[in-house]
Every structure is written in structure tokens, then in C-alpha cells.
Amino acid sequence: MPQGGKLTIETQNVELGAGYAEEHLGVKPGRYVLMAVTDTGCGMSEETKARIFEPFFTTKGVGKGTGLGLATVFGIVKQSGGHIGVYSELGRGTTFKIYLPPVEEPASSDKFQHGPKVAPHGNETILLVEDEDGVRVLTRLALQSHGYTVLEARNGKEALRVGEQHQGPLHLLITDVVMPEMGGRQAAEHLTTCKPGIKVLFLSGYTDDAVVRHGILEAEVAFLQKPFTPVGLAKKVREVLDGVGLGVPAQSGTGGTPFPAVSRRRLRPTIPAVLRGNSPPPALQLASGTPRSRRGTGEAGSPLGHAPLHPARCAGSDKP
């Protein structure tokens, strides 16, 4: 919403019937918990909407996005036995609907009766590399609240500059895996060479295949899956710094397992495993034929059965 607008979040219990399931591939009839998010932005074209769940597809400029955000959302929803759909009109807005199966058994109160969790603290210096500004800021605040000194960088190349300019010791590199310009793996290789003794912790919110293709999921490499809590982050950081268990890459000349080498062959992007299954993702099918709602079940062309809740005029658009 570049000109501002309204964002509406709705939740409700719904029942999806056999008719809806027939019109939407991979959906099973039954009870679901629905979360709908509607904006009054400029909407999407049919061409863009048909590809939004494809891995590595992005409408952002070069170096501004990886195209894995919605692909990851799609994978999480499908792993949870749910369904996600999108409806959008140019000049009016977009609605995403996520249907998740409900949990039938009542929640137990036992797990909430424990005392507060105490996270370990430290005073080491950490270089944090993360291209998402919001994630980087929150991670920095979490680390600083536990006593660490934090240097920041937005990508691998910037991390190398920060590391070279820092005169004091660097104890730990915390880096995202997939970033523009230079990824976390390449930055780690350079920094472990010029900063002997530095340890490495990789972060990623992507599916396993995407991480494997960047050479990260090795037994001797420390890895923390996003999203994580401040306590979980603090515990993992302390484990890596203290060399507890696996996941601490030893440096050349210090004994132990050396930092694993990276294959230099060109890697062809593949669909993450979480997106593969017996049926292709609905978004990938839209290119060869978008499922249409039957007459009487909703607005034509809408996989969700209705238009955005709050249409608004888009800047520069003649549509209401």
C-alpha cells in the first residue's frame, strides 16, 4: 500500500464442503480455522497472482528480495494440513485466506505452570548479518539484552567490510543463509579465514532443500531455524560460543573438523521439498488453468469466493 490504506485481519471457524473441495485441488472437506488478511492496496495482475507461490519469484528489484517468502508460507500451511488462497483485483486490493485444521483436544495447563525461563548471558562480540531490517533489529536487541556487543551488516559483502574494519576480537558470526550480493556461506568462508577463532551460527527460515543447496546442513555446522524466540537464540549462541555438542565449526589449525568446503558447481534452483508432493501447488497450476468458482458459489475468478472486503481507489488508477 504505497499510498497508505487499511489492513484487515479476520479469524473465524468455517466448514468447507465437498463442493469447495472439488473446486480447489488438495482441499479436504471439513472444519477449519480461517485467518483472512485483506489490504486496500493496488492489487495484483493475473500474471503476478499466478506465480506468487513459486519459489524464487519476486516482483522486487534486483537485490531487494529472494522470492521465497510466500513459497515458505505455502509450505508451512501445507505441512500443517491446511490450504491457502489469494484473491486480488488491480486498483482494489488483495485478500489472503489461510485455512488450518482445528485442534480438537483441550489445551493442557500443565506446560504453563513452570517458572520463567532464564536465558544465558555473555559479553562476547558478535557480527550479525541479516538482510531483513526488522529481523536484524529484533535479533540485535535480543542479543544486546543478554550482554553481547553486536556489529551489524545487511549482506555478506557488508559483513566483510565490517569485519575488516573492526579492530577488536570477533567471537561469533551470526548470519542468514540466503542474502543478496553475497550469501551467508560465502561470508563465513572469508571471515573464518581472516578472523581466526571466530565461530559461526547460520539462521534461515527457508525449507530444508533451500538450506541444503547452500551447503549449510552439515553435522558440524551450527544452525538455528527461523522463527526463534529470544531465549532460544540466547541458548543457541551460548552453546556455539562454549562449544557444547555439535554445530561448532572448528577452524583450520585449531583441531577438530575443518569448516566444510563449498561445492563450486552452479546450482539450479529446485522447488523445496515441502512444496513437493502428490499434487503440485495451486499457484503453479494457475499458469495452465486457474480453478474458477462455480456460478452461485462466489465472484467469478475468485478462488476465495468473494472480493476484498474494503475496496479502495489506487493512486493513478481509474478503477474505484
Secondary structure as UniProt FT lines:
FT   TURN            2..3
FT   STRAND          7..16
FT   HELIX           18..23
FT   TURN            25..26
FT   STRAND          30..39
FT   HELIX           46..49
FT   TURN            50..53
FT   TURN            55..56
FT   TURN            62..63
FT   HELIX           69..79
FT   TURN            80..81
FT   STRAND          83..89
FT   TURN            90..92
FT   STRAND          93..100
FT   HELIX           110..112
FT   STRAND          125..129
FT   HELIX           133..145
FT   TURN            146..147
FT   STRAND          149..153
FT   HELIX           156..165
FT   STRAND          172..176
FT   HELIX           184..194
FT   TURN            196..197
FT   STRAND          199..204
FT   HELIX           208..212
FT   TURN            213..215
FT   TURN            219..220
FT   STRAND          222..225
FT   HELIX           230..242
FT   TURN            252..253
FT   HELIX           273..275
FT   HELIX           282..285
FT   HELIX           286..288
FT   TURN            295..297
FT   TURN            300..301
FT   TURN            303..304
FT   TURN            315..316
//
